[in-house]
C-alpha cells in the first residue's frame, strides 16, 4: 500500500526528531576546516513498545512483545546491535519500510554468537546459564545473514531512507520479564564509513513517547502507525467469505507482519446468546516454560496461537490462547469457545478440554479470530498455514485435521450437547 503525501510528511518529520535514530542527510556536514562536525543530538533507542496492553495495534499476539526503532540510513551508514539471547520461545529482528511491510527477518537460530558464547536456539539442550552474546548490523541494501546482517533501507522502490527495526520476543521463560531476562540490544549508529560511532542509550522504563521532548512528533508517529494499519487491515480479507470461516488473508502487508509467521482469519459478529466454537488438531510445540529447548527436535511448529481481535482501528488484540495455554483432549484436538461473559456455556467453563476466549466488547461491530503458525518443521509443512498460502490452496483441504473448523452456535445448544451438537454430523 502506498503512502499519502501527508502521511509521508508526518513520518519524515518523526524520523527527523531527536528521539529517532537517524543519519540525517546521510553524511555529516563539514566545518570550514574540513573537519566533521559532531553528530546531532540523538534520543534513546527502542522508543516504542507494543503488546496487548501498551500500543495495542495491528493485531499483536498477547504472548509477545515488540520494540520499535524508527531510523534513517544514508550511504556509508549502518546500525550496530549488541545483545544477549533471551530465555524465551522465540526472538527475531525484523526491518520494515514506510508501508509497514517486511523488508528482512533475522531470527534467533540464524544469529551467530560472539566468540566464546553459545546460541541456545541453535544448540538445543544448552543450559540457560550458557546463553551468550551476539552482534548484528542493519545495513542499507543487500544483507548477508551469515555475517549477522539484516537489510535496512533504502530498499528498491522506496524513495525515502526511512524504516523501522523491530525486535520480537515470544513467550519469555519468566512471564514477568517481557524481554526474556536480558537487556534490549545496545544500539550504535555508525557514520562516515565507520569514522564516527555514536552509542545511543536505551530508553528507560519511565520514557513516554507522548511526553518526551518532541512528544508531539512521537504522537504524530503513533497516529501515522494507526492510519497505515487501518488502511491495511480494512483490506486484509477477501470479500464474500462466510463469517466464522477461516481463510487465508488477502494480504498482511502494512500490518508489520512477522516473516516467520503465517495467519488464518475468520470474521465474526456478535449476537446475544450466540457463541463461536472452533475445533481442530493441535500441532506439537516446544513447551519452553516446561523446560523444553525452543528448537526441540521432532515438534511440528515453533509456536502457534488462537487470538481474538477487534477489527476496528487501532486493531487491538482482545485475548490469545497460545499453544501451551490451549486445552486438548486425549486425541490432541482443541475446542475453543469464543463468547461474551453472559454467553459462556456452563459446560464449557468446567470442561477440561475446552478453552474459553473472551469475545471482548460487544459494541465493536466486527471481530476477527486469527490462528498463527510459526516456523513449521519440514515434516509438518504440508499441513501448515504456510503451505496453504505458498501454494494458494484452500486451507480447509490442505491442512486436514489441523484446519480450525469454526461455527456459530447457541449457548443452549452447546450446553445440551457440547461441540458435537454445534457442528452436527459434520463435526470432528
N, C-alpha and C positions, 0 to 999 in steps of 0.2 A: 504494500500500500504506500502511495506517495505521500509526502508531507505538504501541507498547505504552506504558502509563503509566510503567513502569520505564525504558524506553529514552528516553522524552521527558525524564524527570528527569535522566538521565545527560547528554543533550545540553544541557539548560538549564544544568546545573552547569558544563559545559565552556565554554559561552558566557559565563558569569559570571566565568571565570578571568581573571587579569591577562594571560595570554598570548593573549587573544582581543580583537578589535576590537569594542567594544560601546558603545552609548549608555546602557547600564544601564537605568534606568526610562524612558528616553525624554526626560526633561527633567532639567536639573541641579538639585540641591537648593539652596534659598536660605538664606543666613545670616539672623540676626536683623535685620541691617541691610538685608536685601533684596538683597544682592549675591550673584551666582552664585559658588558655591564652585569651586575648581579641579577639573577633571575627575579621576576616579580614575586612578591609575597604569595605563598601558597597556603591554602587552607589545610584541612585534615582529610585523611583518606577514609574510604568506606562511609560516606556521609549518610547513605540511605540504607535502612534495614527494612526488609519486608517479611512478614509471616502472617499467621492467622489473626494476630492482634495489633500489629503495627504496620501501617501502609499495606493493608489487606486489599491488594488489587491484582487483577489478571489471574484469577483462579489459582492462588498458591496452594501447595499441599500443606496441610496442617502439621505434618511431621517433618517439615523442612523449614530452614531459614535462609534467606537470601540477603547478601550485602552487595550494594551497588556503588560502583566507582565511575562517575562520568569523567571523560578525558578527551583531549585532542592531541594528536601526534602530527608532527611535521617531518620533513626529510631529516634523517640523521638523529631522530629521537626514538626513545623506547622507554618502557616502564619495566623496572626490575622488581620482582616479588621474592621475598624470603619468608618461608613459612614452615610450619610443622604439620605432619599428617595428623588429622583429628582422630579421636576414638569415636567412630561413627560408622554407619552403614555405607555412606557414600559421600564423596566430595568431588566437586569439579569446578574448573574455571571456564567461563563462557564469555565470548565477546559478541556484541550486538551493534547493528547500525542504527541510524536515526529512524528506521521503520520498525525498530524493536524486533527484528528478525535475526536469527542466529548467523554469525559470521564464522565462528570456530568454537570448538569444545576440546578441552584438555582435561581428562578425568584422572582420578586418583591413581589407578594402577598403571597409567601411562607416564606418570611423573617420576623421572629417575631421581633417586635420593642423592643427597650430598655424600662425598666420600666419607666412609665410616658410619653412615646412617643406614637404616633399613626402612623400606617401604612396606608396611604391613598389608597394603592392598595388593601388592604384587608377590608377597611371600606369606601365603596363608599359614596360620598357626603361630605367627610371630607374637611373642608376648607383648602386651601393651607397653611395658617399660622400655622395650627396644625401639619404639616408634621414633623416627628421626626427622631430620630437617630436609628441606628441598628449596631449590631456587628455580624460578621460571621467568620468562621475559615476554612481554607484549610488544610485538614488532609491527611496524607498518608494512603491509604487504605479505608475501608468502612466508609461512612459518614452517619450521622443522620440528615436529613433535618429538623426535628422537633427541633433540637438543633442548627439550623443555620450553619450546617456543609456542606461543599462541598468536594467531593472526589478529592484528588490530586494524585500525583504519588509518588512512583512507583505503577503501576497497573498491574494486571495479564497480562502476555505476553510481558511486556516491561522490558528489561534488564537494561536500564539506568534510573536513578531517575531524569528525566528531563521532564519538562512540561511547559504549558502556561496557564495563567489565563487571561481571557478577561472579561471586563465589557462592556455591550452594553447599549446604551440609544437611544430609538427611539422617534422621534417627540417631542422634548422638547417644552414646552409651549412657551418659549421665543426662537425664532429661532436664536437669536444671542448668546445663551448660549448652547453649544453642550451638556454639562453635566447636563442640566436641572436646572440651577440656584444654584447648590450646588458644593462643592469641590469634587474631586475624593476621594475615600476611603483612609483613613490613613492605612499604612501598617507597621506591626511589625513582625519581624522574631523571632520566639521563638525556642531556642535550649536547649539541655540538659534536656529534660522533664520539661521545664519551668524555669530552673535555670538561663538562660541568655535570656534577652529580648532586642532586638535591633530595635528601631524605624528606619524606612527607609524613608527619606524625599521624597515627591512627586517631580518629575521632573518639573522644571519651564517652563514657556512659551517659554523661549529662548533656552531650551535644544534641541540640534540637535544630534541624534544618530550618524550621519556621522562625526561630528567634535568634539564630546565629547572625553574625554580620552577613549582609546580603541575604537576609532571610526572605525578603520579598522575591528575590530571584529564585531561591530554592522553592518557595511556594509556587512560583510560576512553572518551575520544572516539574513539580509534583502534578500540577494541573495539566501540563503537557503530556505527562505519562497517561493521565486519565483520558485525555482526548484521543490519543493514538490508540490506546487499548480499547476504548469504547467503539471506535470505528472498526477495529479488527474483530472484536467479539461479536458485533452485530452481524458480521458475515461469516462467522466461523462454521455454521452448519448448513448443509444443503437444504433446499426448500422441499416442501411436500413430503416430509418424513413424519410418520405417525408418532404421537407422543409415547413416552415410555418404551422407546425402541432404541437400542444402542446402535449407533452408526459411526463411521469414520467422519471426523470433521472435514468440512470443505477446505479449511486452511487453519493453521495455528500461527501464521505469520502475523507479527505485530503484538503477540502475547508473551514475549520473552520466552519462547519455547526452549526446553532443555533438549539438547541434541541427543541425549541418551534415553529420552522418554518418548513414548507414543501413547495416544489417548483415544478412547471411545467416549461418545457422549450421548445422553438421552435427555430430551427436553421434557419438562414436567409443568403442570399447572395444578393449583390447589382446588379441591372441593371438600367441604366438611364431610367427615365420615369416610373419606377415601384415602387410601394409602398406596404406596408403591412397593411391590415385592420383587426382589431380584434374586435369581438363583443361578449358580454355576459352579464349576470346579475351581478350586483354589490352586494356583501354581505354588510349587515349593520355593522356599526362600531361605537365606541365611539368617537365623534368629540371633542377631548380634547382641541384643540385650540379654539373651540367654547364654551368651558365651561363645557363639559360633563366629568364625572369621568372616569378614564381609565378602570375600571371594571364595566361600566354601565350595569345593568341588561337588558336582552332582546335582546342585539345585537348579531350578528352571529359570528363575529370574533373580536379579539382584534385589528388586523391590517391586511391590505392587500395592495399589490402594484403590479405595472407592470413596469419592468425595462429592458432597452435596454443595452446590454453589448458587448464588443469586445471579441470574442472567440479566442484571441491570447494573449500570455504572455505580461504583467502580469495579464491578465483577469480583466481589469478595467470595472467599470460601466460607461456608457455614460450618461444616464439620467433615472430618475424614475418619475412616476406619482403615488403618494400614494393615498390611498382611498379618503382623503379629497381634493386632487388635481385633482381628476378624475371627469369629467362631465358626467352626466347621463340624460336620457330622462325621460318623465313622468311615464314610466313603470319601472324605475330603472335600465335600461340597459345602458351599456357604449359602446362607439365606439372609438377605438384608431386608429390613422393613424400614422404609423412609416415611416418617409420619410426624404430624404435629402432636404435641403432648396429649391433647384431648382425644386423639385418634389412635394412639398406640394400643394394639390389641393386648388384652391381659395375658394371653398365652405367649405372645412374642416377648413380653417383658420378663417372663420366667423361664423361657426355653433356652437351655444352654447351647443350642446350635443356631440360635438366631441373633444377629447383630442389628441393633436399632440405631438408625441415623436420624438426627433431628431434621425436620422439614425446614426450620428457620421461620422467618417472618411470613405469615400467611397473607400479608398485604403486598408482598412482592409478586407481581403477576406471573413471572416466568422463572423457572429454575432449570438448572442443568446438572445432571449427575454424570461425573467423569470416572472412568476406570483408567488407571495408569499401569503400563508395563515398562519396566526399566531393564535394559541390558539382558534380553533373553539369552539362554545358552544356545549353542548350535543345535542341540537335540530338540529343544523346545521351540525354536524359532518358527517352524511351520504352523504352529498353533498360537502364535503370539499376535498381539496387535500390530507389531512391526511388520510381520509378513503380510498381513491383510492390507496394510497401507502401501507397502513396497510393491505388491503385486496387484493393487487396485481390485481386490477381491471382496466379496461380501463376507464380513466377519462372522455372521451367523453360520456360514458354511465352513469357512477355513479354520475357525477356532474350535469347532467341535464342542466338546463338553466344557471347554474353558470360556465359551461365549457367555456373557452375562444376559440371560433371558429375563426380561422385565415385563411387568403387567400392573395395571391398576386393579385394585381390589377393595372391597368394603371391609371395614374393621370387623363387622359381624361375621362376614364370610371367613376371614382368617381365624377368628376365634372358634368358629364351629368346625373347621376342617383343616386349619394350617395352610401352608403354602400350596399343597396339592389341590385344595378346594379353589384357590385363586387361579391356578393355571388350568384346572380341569384335566382332561385326558392328555393335553399336550405338555404338561409339566414334567420335569425330570424327577 
